[in-house]
Amino acid sequence: MLHLARQHNKEVPWSIIDGIGDKEDPARLVFDAVAREGVMVSVVDLGTHYHPLVNAIKAVSSKNETHHLPVANVMWEPKPNSKEGIKSWIESGGGHDTVLLLNLSVEQITDWDKMVDLETIVVQ
């Protein structure tokens, strides 16, 4: 089974800090995500309008520590499975700039999209 890794800097601007010990600017958070169900969301720009793209995922615990990297660390499995989920994501125009949410469901995202009149693409 293929797990995808997402690591991204969460930076604090140097202008708001007085110092960060023996580390160089900018200060960064390093943390591991929890393992549970969630969604990956991206916005596809179609030129005349936007489509939110949503994929149900399962975040899993990483077997490798990344404590020396200045990043957040999370691994996930796209649904319905790695092969179909990745293929559908790419074919639907999904990019690498995404939001990973572990406290919302596909249904909650699509309900909100309907309220604001957006047509959502759901990878299932």
Secondary structure, 3 states (H helix, E strand, C coil): CCCEEECCCCECCHHHCCCCCCCCCCCECCEECCCCEEEEEEEEECCCCEEEEEEEEEEECCCCCCCCCCCEEEEEEECCCHHHHHHHHHHCCCCCCCEEECCCCHHHHHHHHHHCCCCCEEEC
